[in-house]
Amino acid sequence: MKKKKIPSNFIYKIINKDLCTKKCIKIRTRFPPEPNGYLHLGHAKSICLNFQIAKNFQGTCNLRFDDTNPKTQHKKYIEAIKNDIKWLRFQWYGTVRYASDYFDKIYYFAIELIKKNLAYVEELSSDEIRKYRGSLTKIGQNSPYRDRSIQENLYLFEKMRNGNFTEGSACLRAKIDMKSPFIIMRDPILYRIRFRSHHHTKNKWCIYPTYDFSHCISDAIEEITHSLCTLEFQDNRQLYNWILKNVSIQFLPKQYEFSRINLEYTVMSKRKLKILVKNNIVDGWDDPRMPTISGLRRRGYTPSSIRAFCNLIGITKQNNIIDISLLESCIKKELNVTAIRFMAVINPVLLILENLADTYEKVIEVFNHPNNHNMGKRKIFLHKKIYIDRSDFSEKQNILYKRLSLGKKVKLRHSYVIIANRIEKNETGEIKTIFCTCYKKYDKNSELKDSNKIGVIHWVSAKNNIPAEFRFYQNLFTHVNPDNIKDFLSFLNPNSLKIYHGVIENSITKNHIKYPIQFERIGYFFADQYNNNKNLIFNLITHLSKKWKIV
């Protein structure tokens, strides 16, 4: 049996060194999402990293919700996040944890900082705090409330706790250094007032710790050995370490940063994704155009393909934009092996085989997968009338055009060679019917040889078929990196969704559409699991080839 290869990256090297030097005995990681939206591919990368480290080093990985802001966080997001993690085939250690489980302890540590003269109650407005903080080129100024006595700060903080301040009129700030080159260290806010019911603690609190204050303390309480986050939190490590150093907590976790996912033609900011949902630009968080795990799941991506993608891009400290074709290649590689094949006509035009009788019917038995005959067979039906895709016929002959045109032969997939004789158009000039002759008598070997010289097109019986809707997706944005653009909505792709109505083989069953399938010559599709319509709806996962186009 082959030994499983453990990934090699800078985080794994750090962990190996920590274990060898006995800096830690048991590895403990955590995945700590804020429940203020749905998870996206960036979170999938973090999930794979944290849970896989725990598995590879026989450690544990906690799921902890950093639920410190009742204004933006909801229980529906918590359930969606838990569902996404399970769908990716990971399981957290023990029970689900919440930062709110530790609110009493975090409050105690805030009082401890006040008593050490390392925190004070601020009464500047949020705009004034921003102004006093300065910028990257201008140092900050001390708040006029910074030098309050310890006793006064304890009294005022208790007033905050009791709800005797209005929301936004006071907050608790750390007393660090307003001249620090790290803006995060210029007296950051530790507590703010929120008169909101909390999903977990209900109305017990009206003051809530900030993410930065609660996060490091939660890690320490859970004895997390390696606190892994993306590079935008690099400067926050200064505050992370400062808080843990100045409160009486025994365990001191270490924070390490890795690059986030930046995917071409996609926004990966939860705030921007929320704008798309709120403005009804997309059909919810699980719209198949969204880079959310739920959107990818609805589109037809599999857990293993997303895990493969996360492993493929690796863990580094350098931010870069990832080619979206890497994601597509992961699902293509898998579905090429696992997906059953069917024929579908996306944009149908009627084709009549004139030399067949009206009652003609030929039952053709074909394999569900060309390379895996263990996947069984199915029956398709050839009749006098069939449908082909409009893109598979051209009135003008072209030596480079390998499909059907007047006077030219083409092979019907799994069936006869045909030749187009004439066409009939409707009043608008659109082709209504193509009249052809089929060659019923042929030598199989010579026909097969001949089919290498002529084109092969797919088709569906006009008599035995199932109507279906096909949703074709393109990139949601026309700009390669919309995440870095303030006015990102101006680069929305108006053609990100196109809907067609066609037909598929009637050999397809309810069991088949539970899984991704391949419509031959077109692409991989997945039946929409939230479809309440009468007709089937298929979401395009990815094209087989960019050369095949719909007319």
LUMTOR-471952 format. One record per residue (C-alpha): x, y, z; residue in three letters; chain; residue number from 1. Coordinates in steps of 0.25 Angstrom, whole numbers. Each point is the difference from the previous one (the first is absolute). Layout:
// residues N
ATOM    c1    c2    c3 rest kette  nr
ATOM     X     Y     Z  ALA     A NUM
...
END
This chain:
// residues 551
ATOM    c1    c2    c3 rest kette  nr
ATOM     0     0     0  MET     A   1
ATOM     6    14    -4  LYS     A   2
ATOM     3     9    11  LYS     A   3
ATOM    -8    13    -1  LYS     A   4
ATOM     8    12    -3  LYS     A   5
ATOM    -1    11    10  ILE     A   6
ATOM     0    14    -7  PRO     A   7
ATOM    13     9     2  SER     A   8
ATOM    -2    15     2  ASN     A   9
ATOM     6    10    10  PHE     A  10
ATOM   -11    -3    10  ILE     A  11
ATOM     2   -15     0  TYR     A  12
ATOM    15     3     2  LYS     A  13
ATOM    -3     9    12  ILE     A  14
ATOM    -9   -11     6  ILE     A  15
ATOM    10   -11    -2  ASN     A  16
ATOM    11     8     6  LYS     A  17
ATOM    -9     4    12  ASP     A  18
ATOM    -3   -15     2  LEU     A  19
ATOM    15    -4    -1  CYS     A  20
ATOM     4    11    10  THR     A  21
ATOM   -12    -4     9  LYS     A  22
ATOM    -5    14    -1  LYS     A  23
ATOM   -13    -7     0  CYS     A  24
ATOM    -4   -14     2  ILE     A  25
ATOM   -14     0    -6  LYS     A  26
ATOM    -4     9   -12  ILE     A  27
ATOM   -13     7     1  ARG     A  28
ATOM    -6     9   -11  THR     A  29
ATOM   -13     7    -2  ARG     A  30
ATOM    -9     5   -11  PHE     A  31
ATOM    -6    13     6  PRO     A  32
ATOM   -10     6   -10  PRO     A  33
ATOM    -8    13     3  GLU     A  34
ATOM   -15    -4    -2  PRO     A  35
ATOM    -3    12    -9  ASN     A  36
ATOM    -1    -7   -13  GLY     A  37
ATOM     2   -13    -8  TYR     A  38
ATOM    13    -6    -2  LEU     A  39
ATOM     8     1   -13  HIS     A  40
ATOM    12    -6    -7  LEU     A  41
ATOM    10     8     9  GLY     A  42
ATOM    -7    -6    13  HIS     A  43
ATOM     1   -14    -7  ALA     A  44
ATOM    15     2    -1  LYS     A  45
ATOM     1     3    15  SER     A  46
ATOM    -9   -12     3  ILE     A  47
ATOM     8    -9    -8  CYS     A  48
ATOM    13     5     7  LEU     A  49
ATOM    -5     0    14  ASN     A  50
ATOM    -7   -14     0  PHE     A  51
ATOM    10    -7    -9  GLN     A  52
ATOM    11     5    10  ILE     A  53
ATOM    -7    -6    11  ALA     A  54
ATOM    -2   -13    -7  LYS     A  55
ATOM    14    -1    -5  ASN     A  56
ATOM     6     3    14  PHE     A  57
ATOM   -10    -8     8  GLN     A  58
ATOM    -5    13     6  GLY     A  59
ATOM   -13     6     1  THR     A  60
ATOM    -8    12    -7  CYS     A  61
ATOM   -10     8     7  ASN     A  62
ATOM   -12     7    -7  LEU     A  63
ATOM    -2    13     7  ARG     A  64
ATOM    -9    11    -4  PHE     A  65
ATOM     6    14     3  ASP     A  66
ATOM   -14     5     3  ASP     A  67
ATOM     3    14     6  THR     A  68
ATOM    -9     9    -8  ASN     A  69
ATOM   -15    -3     1  PRO     A  70
ATOM    -2    11   -10  LYS     A  71
ATOM     4    -8   -12  THR     A  72
ATOM     1   -14     5  GLN     A  73
ATOM   -12   -10    -2  HIS     A  74
ATOM    -3   -14     4  LYS     A  75
ATOM    -3    -4   -15  LYS     A  76
ATOM    14     3    -3  TYR     A  77
ATOM     5    -9    11  ILE     A  78
ATOM    -9   -12    -5  GLU     A  79
ATOM     5     3   -14  ALA     A  80
ATOM    15     0     4  ILE     A  81
ATOM    -2   -13     8  LYS     A  82
ATOM    -6    -6   -13  ASN     A  83
ATOM    11     4    -9  ASP     A  84
ATOM    11    -6     9  ILE     A  85
ATOM    -7   -13     1  LYS     A  86
ATOM    -3     0   -15  TRP     A  87
ATOM    15     2    -2  LEU     A  88
ATOM     2   -13     8  ARG     A  89
ATOM     6     6    12  PHE     A  90
ATOM    -4    -2    15  GLN     A  91
ATOM     3    10    11  TRP     A  92
ATOM     5    -5    14  TYR     A  93
ATOM   -10    -1    11  GLY     A  94
ATOM   -11    10     0  THR     A  95
ATOM    -2    13    -8  VAL     A  96
ATOM     6    11     8  ARG     A  97
ATOM    -3    15     0  TYR     A  98
ATOM     8    12     4  ALA     A  99
ATOM   -13     4     8  SER     A 100
ATOM     3   -12     9  ASP     A 101
ATOM    12     8     5  TYR     A 102
ATOM    -7    13     2  PHE     A 103
ATOM     1     0    15  ASP     A 104
ATOM    15    -3     0  LYS     A 105
ATOM     2    10   -11  ILE     A 106
ATOM    -7    11     8  TYR     A 107
ATOM     9    -4    12  TYR     A 108
ATOM    12     2    -8  PHE     A 109
ATOM    -5    14    -5  ALA     A 110
ATOM    -1     4    15  ILE     A 111
ATOM    14    -6     2  GLU     A 112
ATOM     6     9   -11  LEU     A 113
ATOM    -8    12     6  ILE     A 114
ATOM     6    -3    14  LYS     A 115
ATOM    14    -1    -6  LYS     A 116
ATOM    -2    14    -7  ASN     A 117
ATOM     0    -6   -13  LEU     A 118
ATOM   -14     3    -4  ALA     A 119
ATOM   -10    12     1  TYR     A 120
ATOM   -14     4    -4  VAL     A 121
ATOM     0     9   -12  GLU     A 122
ATOM   -12    10    -3  GLU     A 123
ATOM     5     5   -13  LEU     A 124
ATOM    -9    -3   -12  SER     A 125
ATOM     4   -10   -10  SER     A 126
ATOM     4    11   -10  ASP     A 127
ATOM     8     7    11  GLU     A 128
ATOM     7   -13     3  ILE     A 129
ATOM     4    -2   -14  ARG     A 130
ATOM     5    14    -1  LYS     A 131
ATOM     8    -1    13  TYR     A 132
ATOM     6   -13    -5  ARG     A 133
ATOM     7     6   -12  GLY     A 134
ATOM     5    -7   -12  SER     A 135
ATOM    12    -8    -6  LEU     A 136
ATOM     7    13    -2  THR     A 137
ATOM    -5     8    12  LYS     A 138
ATOM     1    -5    14  ILE     A 139
ATOM   -12     0     9  GLY     A 140
ATOM    -3     9    12  GLN     A 141
ATOM    -4    -4    14  ASN     A 142
ATOM   -15     1     3  SER     A 143
ATOM    -4    10    11  PRO     A 144
ATOM    -6   -11     8  TYR     A 145
ATOM    13    -9    -1  ARG     A 146
ATOM     5     5    14  ASP     A 147
ATOM   -12    -3     8  ARG     A 148
ATOM     3    -7    14  SER     A 149
ATOM    -2   -15     1  ILE     A 150
ATOM   -11     2    10  GLN     A 151
ATOM    -8     9   -10  GLU     A 152
ATOM     2   -10   -11  ASN     A 153
ATOM    -5   -11     8  LEU     A 154
ATOM   -12     8     4  TYR     A 155
ATOM    -3     4   -14  LEU     A 156
ATOM     2   -14    -6  PHE     A 157
ATOM   -10    -5    10  GLU     A 158
ATOM    -9    10    -5  LYS     A 159
ATOM     2    -5   -14  MET     A 160
ATOM    -3   -14     5  ARG     A 161
ATOM   -13     5     7  ASN     A 162
ATOM    -5     7   -13  GLY     A 163
ATOM     1    14     6  ASN     A 164
ATOM     7     5   -13  PHE     A 165
ATOM    -7     1   -14  THR     A 166
ATOM     5    -8   -11  GLU     A 167
ATOM    13     6    -6  GLY     A 168
ATOM     2    10    11  SER     A 169
ATOM    11    -8     7  ALA     A 170
ATOM     9   -11    -2  CYS     A 171
ATOM    12    -7     7  LEU     A 172
ATOM    14     2    -6  ARG     A 173
ATOM    13    -6     2  ALA     A 174
ATOM    11    10     5  LYS     A 175
ATOM    12    -4    -9  ILE     A 176
ATOM     7    10    -9  ASP     A 177
ATOM    -7    11    -9  MET     A 178
ATOM    13     2    -7  LYS     A 179
ATOM     2   -15    -4  SER     A 180
ATOM     4    -2   -15  PRO     A 181
ATOM   -11   -11     1  PHE     A 182
ATOM   -14     7     0  ILE     A 183
ATOM    -6   -12     7  ILE     A 184
ATOM     8     3    12  MET     A 185
ATOM    -5    14     1  ARG     A 186
ATOM    -9    -2    12  ASP     A 187
ATOM    -9   -10    -7  PRO     A 188
ATOM   -14    -2     5  ILE     A 189
ATOM    -3   -12     9  LEU     A 190
ATOM   -15     2     3  TYR     A 191
ATOM   -11     7    -6  ARG     A 192
ATOM   -15     2     4  ILE     A 193
ATOM   -10    -8    -8  ARG     A 194
ATOM   -15     0     4  PHE     A 195
ATOM    -3   -13    -8  ARG     A 196
ATOM    -5   -14     5  SER     A 197
ATOM    11   -10    -3  HIS     A 198
ATOM    -3   -13    -6  HIS     A 199
ATOM     8    -8    11  HIS     A 200
ATOM    -1     9    13  THR     A 201
ATOM   -13     7    -3  LYS     A 202
ATOM    -1    13     8  ASN     A 203
ATOM    11    -3    10  LYS     A 204
ATOM     9    10    -6  TRP     A 205
ATOM    -1    14    -6  CYS     A 206
ATOM    15     1    -2  ILE     A 207
ATOM     8    -9    -9  TYR     A 208
ATOM    15    -2    -2  PRO     A 209
ATOM     6     3   -13  THR     A 210
ATOM     5   -12    -9  TYR     A 211
ATOM    15     4     3  ASP     A 212
ATOM    -2     0    15  PHE     A 213
ATOM    -8   -13     1  SER     A 214
ATOM     7    -8   -11  HIS     A 215
ATOM    13    -2     7  CYS     A 216
ATOM    -6    -2    13  ILE     A 217
ATOM    -9   -11    -6  SER     A 218
ATOM    12    -6    -6  ASP     A 219
ATOM     7     0    13  ALA     A 220
ATOM   -12    -6     8  ILE     A 221
ATOM    -1   -11   -10  GLU     A 222
ATOM    16    -2     1  GLU     A 223
ATOM     1     1   -15  ILE     A 224
ATOM    15    -3    -4  THR     A 225
ATOM     0     6   -14  HIS     A 226
ATOM   -10    12    -3  SER     A 227
ATOM     0     1   -15  LEU     A 228
ATOM    -6    11    -8  CYS     A 229
ATOM     2     8   -13  THR     A 230
ATOM    10    11    -3  LEU     A 231
ATOM   -10    11     2  GLU     A 232
ATOM     1    -3    15  PHE     A 233
ATOM    15     1     0  GLN     A 234
ATOM     1    13     8  ASP     A 235
ATOM   -11    -5     9  ASN     A 236
ATOM    10    -9     5  ARG     A 237
ATOM     7    11     8  GLN     A 238
ATOM   -14     3     8  LEU     A 239
ATOM    -2   -16     1  TYR     A 240
ATOM    13    -1     7  ASN     A 241
ATOM    -1    13     8  TRP     A 242
ATOM   -14    -4     6  ILE     A 243
ATOM     5   -14     4  LEU     A 244
ATOM    12     5     6  LYS     A 245
ATOM    -7    10     9  ASN     A 246
ATOM   -12    -9     5  VAL     A 247
ATOM     2   -11    10  SER     A 248
ATOM    -2   -11    -9  ILE     A 249
ATOM     9   -13     1  GLN     A 250
ATOM     0    -5   -15  PHE     A 251
ATOM     7     9   -11  LEU     A 252
ATOM    -4    -5   -14  PRO     A 253
ATOM     8     5   -12  LYS     A 254
ATOM    -6     7   -12  GLN     A 255
ATOM     5    -4   -14  TYR     A 256
ATOM    -5     7   -13  GLU     A 257
ATOM    -2    -6   -14  PHE     A 258
ATOM    -4     6   -13  SER     A 259
ATOM   -15     1    -3  ARG     A 260
ATOM    -7    -5   -13  ILE     A 261
ATOM    -2    10   -11  ASN     A 262
ATOM    -7    -6   -11  LEU     A 263
ATOM    -1     6   -14  GLU     A 264
ATOM   -13     8    -4  TYR     A 265
ATOM    -5    -3    14  THR     A 266
ATOM    -2     8    13  VAL     A 267
ATOM     4    -7    13  MET     A 268
ATOM    -4    11    10  SER     A 269
ATOM   -11    -5     8  LYS     A 270
ATOM    -5    15     1  ARG     A 271
ATOM     0     1   -16  LYS     A 272
ATOM    -7   -14    -1  LEU     A 273
ATOM   -11     6    10  LYS     A 274
ATOM    -2    12    -9  ILE     A 275
ATOM    -2   -10   -12  LEU     A 276
ATOM   -11    -7     8  VAL     A 277
ATOM    -6    12     6  LYS     A 278
ATOM    -2     7   -13  ASN     A 279
ATOM    -6   -12    -7  ASN     A 280
ATOM    12    -1   -10  ILE     A 281
ATOM     0   -14     3  VAL     A 282
ATOM   -10   -11     4  ASP     A 283
ATOM     5     0    15  GLY     A 284
ATOM    12    -5     7  TRP     A 285
ATOM    -1   -14    -8  ASP     A 286
ATOM    -1     6   -14  ASP     A 287
ATOM     9    -9    -8  PRO     A 288
ATOM     8    12    -5  ARG     A 289
ATOM     4     3    14  MET     A 290
ATOM    14    -5     6  PRO     A 291
ATOM    -8    -5    12  THR     A 292
ATOM     1   -14     4  ILE     A 293
ATOM   -15    -1    -1  SER     A 294
ATOM     0     6   -14  GLY     A 295
ATOM    11    -9    -4  LEU     A 296
ATOM    -8   -12     5  ARG     A 297
ATOM   -13     5    -7  ARG     A 298
ATOM     8     1   -13  ARG     A 299
ATOM     5   -14     1  GLY     A 300
ATOM    14     0     6  TYR     A 301
ATOM     3   -11     9  THR     A 302
ATOM     7     0    14  PRO     A 303
ATOM    12    -7    -5  SER     A 304
ATOM     2     9   -12  SER     A 305
ATOM     0    12     9  ILE     A 306
ATOM    10    -7    10  ARG     A 307
ATOM     8    -3   -12  ALA     A 308
ATOM     0    14    -5  PHE     A 309
ATOM     5     5    14  CYS     A 310
ATOM    11   -10     0  ASN     A 311
ATOM     4     4   -14  LEU     A 312
ATOM     2    15     3  ILE     A 313
ATOM     7    -3    13  GLY     A 314
ATOM     4     8    12  ILE     A 315
ATOM    10    12    -2  THR     A 316
ATOM     2    14     6  LYS     A 317
ATOM    -1     6   -14  GLN     A 318
ATOM   -13     6    -5  ASN     A 319
ATOM    -3    -3   -15  ASN     A 320
ATOM   -12    -1    -9  ILE     A 321
ATOM    -4   -14    -3  ILE     A 322
ATOM    -4    -4   -14  ASP     A 323
ATOM   -15    -5     1  ILE     A 324
ATOM     4   -11   -10  SER     A 325
ATOM     7    -7    12  LEU     A 326
ATOM   -13    -1     7  LEU     A 327
ATOM    -7    -5   -13  GLU     A 328
ATOM    11   -10    -2  SER     A 329
ATOM    -2    -7    14  CYS     A 330
ATOM   -15    -3    -3  ILE     A 331
ATOM     3    -4   -15  LYS     A 332
ATOM    10   -10     5  LYS     A 333
ATOM    -9    -6     9  GLU     A 334
ATOM   -13     0    -8  LEU     A 335
ATOM     7    -6   -12  ASN     A 336
ATOM     1   -13     8  VAL     A 337
ATOM   -13     1     8  THR     A 338
ATOM   -10     6    -9  ALA     A 339
ATOM   -10    -8    -8  ILE     A 340
ATOM    -2     5   -14  ARG     A 341
ATOM   -13     4    -7  PHE     A 342
ATOM    -4     8   -12  MET     A 343
ATOM    -7    14     1  ALA     A 344
ATOM    -4    10   -10  VAL     A 345
ATOM     1    14     6  ILE     A 346
ATOM    -6     8   -12  ASN     A 347
ATOM    -8    -9    -8  PRO     A 348
ATOM    -3     0   -15  VAL     A 349
ATOM    -9   -11    -6  LEU     A 350
ATOM     7   -10    -9  LEU     A 351
ATOM    -8   -10    -9  ILE     A 352
ATOM     6   -12    -6  LEU     A 353
ATOM    -8    -1   -13  GLU     A 354
ATOM     3   -14    -3  ASN     A 355
ATOM    -6    -6    13  LEU     A 356
ATOM   -14    -4     2  ALA     A 357
ATOM    -9     8     9  ASP     A 358
ATOM    -1   -12     9  THR     A 359
ATOM    15    -3     0  TYR     A 360
ATOM     7    -2    13  GLU     A 361
ATOM    14    -6     3  LYS     A 362
ATOM     4    -3    14  VAL     A 363
ATOM    15     2     2  ILE     A 364
ATOM     7    -5    13  GLU     A 365
ATOM    12     8     4  VAL     A 366
ATOM    10     0    11  PHE     A 367
ATOM    -2    11    11  ASN     A 368
ATOM    15     2     0  HIS     A 369
ATOM     9    -2   -11  PRO     A 370
ATOM    12    -5     9  ASN     A 371
ATOM    -8    -7    11  ASN     A 372
ATOM   -10   -10    -5  HIS     A 373
ATOM    -2    -4    14  ASN     A 374
ATOM    -9    13     1  MET     A 375
ATOM   -10    -7    -8  GLY     A 376
ATOM    -8     2   -13  LYS     A 377
ATOM   -12     8    -4  ARG     A 378
ATOM   -10     0   -12  LYS     A 379
ATOM    -2    12    -9  ILE     A 380
ATOM   -10     1   -11  PHE     A 381
ATOM     2     4   -15  LEU     A 382
ATOM   -13     5    -7  HIS     A 383
ATOM    -3     7   -13  LYS     A 384
ATOM     0    13     7  LYS     A 385
ATOM    11     4     9  ILE     A 386
ATOM     6    13     6  TYR     A 387
ATOM    14     5    -2  ILE     A 388
ATOM     7    13     5  ASP     A 389
ATOM    -1    12    -9  ARG     A 390
ATOM    14     2     2  SER     A 391
ATOM     2   -14    -7  ASP     A 392
ATOM    -5     5   -13  PHE     A 393
ATOM     5    10   -10  SER     A 394
ATOM    -7     4   -13  GLU     A 395
ATOM    14     4    -6  LYS     A 396
ATOM    10   -11    -3  GLN     A 397
ATOM    14     2     6  ASN     A 398
ATOM    11   -10    -1  ILE     A 399
ATOM     4     3    15  LEU     A 400
ATOM   -15    -2     5  TYR     A 401
ATOM    -1   -14     5  LYS     A 402
ATOM   -15     0     2  ARG     A 403
ATOM   -12    -1    -8  LEU     A 404
ATOM    -2     9   -13  SER     A 405
ATOM    -8    -2   -13  LEU     A 406
ATOM     6   -11    -8  GLY     A 407
ATOM    10    -4    11  LYS     A 408
ATOM     0   -13     8  LYS     A 409
ATOM     1    -1    15  VAL     A 410
ATOM    -2   -11    10  LYS     A 411
ATOM   -11    -1    10  LEU     A 412
ATOM     7    -4    13  ARG     A 413
ATOM    -2   -15     3  HIS     A 414
ATOM    -8    -1   -13  SER     A 415
ATOM    -1     2   -15  TYR     A 416
ATOM     8    10   -10  VAL     A 417
ATOM   -10    10    -6  ILE     A 418
ATOM     1    10   -11  ILE     A 419
ATOM    -8    14     0  ALA     A 420
ATOM    -9     2   -12  ASN     A 421
ATOM    -8    12     2  ARG     A 422
ATOM    -5    10    11  ILE     A 423
ATOM   -13     7     3  GLU     A 424
ATOM    -1    13     7  LYS     A 425
ATOM   -10     8     7  ASN     A 426
ATOM    -6    14    -3  GLU     A 427
ATOM    12     6     8  THR     A 428
ATOM    10    -7    -8  GLY     A 429
ATOM     4   -10    11  GLU     A 430
ATOM     3   -14    -4  ILE     A 431
ATOM   -13    -8     4  LYS     A 432
ATOM     4   -14    -5  THR     A 433
ATOM    12    -7    -6  ILE     A 434
ATOM    -4   -11   -10  PHE     A 435
ATOM    11   -11    -1  CYS     A 436
ATOM     2   -15    -5  THR     A 437
ATOM     6   -10     9  CYS     A 438
ATOM     9   -12    -5  TYR     A 439
ATOM    -6   -12     7  LYS     A 440
ATOM     8   -10    -7  LYS     A 441
ATOM    15     0     3  TYR     A 442
ATOM    12    -8     4  ASP     A 443
ATOM     3     3    14  LYS     A 444
ATOM    15     0    -2  ASN     A 445
ATOM     0     9   -12  SER     A 446
ATOM   -10     9     7  GLU     A 447
ATOM     8     2    12  LEU     A 448
ATOM    12     3    -9  LYS     A 449
ATOM    -8    10    -8  ASP     A 450
ATOM    -5     7    13  SER     A 451
ATOM    15     4     3  ASN     A 452
ATOM    -1     8   -13  LYS     A 453
ATOM   -14     6     3  ILE     A 454
ATOM    -6     7    12  GLY     A 455
ATOM    -8    -6    11  VAL     A 456
ATOM   -12     7     6  ILE     A 457
ATOM    -9    -3    11  HIS     A 458
ATOM   -15    -1    -1  TRP     A 459
ATOM   -13    -3     8  VAL     A 460
ATOM   -12    -7    -5  SER     A 461
ATOM   -12    10    -2  ALA     A 462
ATOM    -9   -11     5  LYS     A 463
ATOM     7    -6    12  ASN     A 464
ATOM     6    12     8  ASN     A 465
ATOM    -1     8    12  ILE     A 466
ATOM    -1    15     0  PRO     A 467
ATOM    10     7     8  ALA     A 468
ATOM     6    14     3  GLU     A 469
ATOM    15     2    -1  PHE     A 470
ATOM     7    12     8  ARG     A 471
ATOM    13     4    -6  PHE     A 472
ATOM     9     7     9  TYR     A 473
ATOM    12    10    -3  GLN     A 474
ATOM     9     8     9  ASN     A 475
ATOM    -8    10     9  LEU     A 476
ATOM     9    11    -3  PHE     A 477
ATOM     7     5   -13  THR     A 478
ATOM    12     5     8  HIS     A 479
ATOM    11   -10     4  VAL     A 480
ATOM     1     5    14  ASN     A 481
ATOM   -12     7     4  PRO     A 482
ATOM     3    -2    15  ASP     A 483
ATOM    10    11    -1  ASN     A 484
ATOM    -9    10    -7  ILE     A 485
ATOM    -9    10     9  LYS     A 486
ATOM   -11     1   -11  ASP     A 487
ATOM     0   -15    -2  PHE     A 488
ATOM   -15    -1    -4  LEU     A 489
ATOM     3     8   -13  SER     A 490
ATOM     8   -12    -5  PHE     A 491
ATOM   -12   -10     1  LEU     A 492
ATOM    -1    -9   -12  ASN     A 493
ATOM   -14     1    -6  PRO     A 494
ATOM     2   -14    -6  ASN     A 495
ATOM     3    -7    12  SER     A 496
ATOM   -12    -8    -1  LEU     A 497
ATOM    -7    -5   -13  LYS     A 498
ATOM   -12    -9     0  ILE     A 499
ATOM    -4   -10   -11  TYR     A 500
ATOM   -12   -10    -1  HIS     A 501
ATOM     3   -13    -7  GLY     A 502
ATOM    -2   -15     2  VAL     A 503
ATOM     8   -12     5  ILE     A 504
ATOM    -1   -15    -1  GLU     A 505
ATOM   -11    -6     7  ASN     A 506
ATOM     9   -11     5  SER     A 507
ATOM     4     9    11  ILE     A 508
ATOM    -6    -3    14  THR     A 509
ATOM    -2     7    14  LYS     A 510
ATOM    12    -8     5  ASN     A 511
ATOM     9     5   -11  HIS     A 512
ATOM    -2    15     3  ILE     A 513
ATOM     4    -1    14  LYS     A 514
ATOM    14     0    -5  TYR     A 515
ATOM     8     9   -11  PRO     A 516
ATOM    -2    -6   -14  ILE     A 517
ATOM     7     3   -13  GLN     A 518
ATOM    -9     5   -12  PHE     A 519
ATOM     9    -5   -12  GLU     A 520
ATOM     8    10    -7  ARG     A 521
ATOM    -6    11     9  ILE     A 522
ATOM     5     0    14  GLY     A 523
ATOM    -3    -5    14  TYR     A 524
ATOM   -13     3     6  PHE     A 525
ATOM    -7    -2    14  PHE     A 526
ATOM   -15     0     2  ALA     A 527
ATOM    -4    12     8  ASP     A 528
ATOM    -4    -5    14  GLN     A 529
ATOM    -9    11     3  TYR     A 530
ATOM    -8     0   -12  ASN     A 531
ATOM   -15     0     2  ASN     A 532
ATOM    -4     1   -14  ASN     A 533
ATOM    -6   -11    -8  LYS     A 534
ATOM    11    -1   -10  ASN     A 535
ATOM    14    -4     4  LEU     A 536
ATOM    11    11     1  ILE     A 537
ATOM    14    -3    -2  PHE     A 538
ATOM    12     9     4  ASN     A 539
ATOM    12     0    -8  LEU     A 540
ATOM    12    -4     9  ILE     A 541
ATOM    10     2   -11  THR     A 542
ATOM     2    -1   -15  HIS     A 543
ATOM     7   -12    -6  LEU     A 544
ATOM     6     9   -11  SER     A 545
ATOM    -1    15    -2  LYS     A 546
ATOM    -1    -3   -15  LYS     A 547
ATOM   -14    -5     1  TRP     A 548
ATOM   -10    12     0  LYS     A 549
ATOM   -15     1     0  ILE     A 550
ATOM    -6     8   -12  VAL     A 551
END
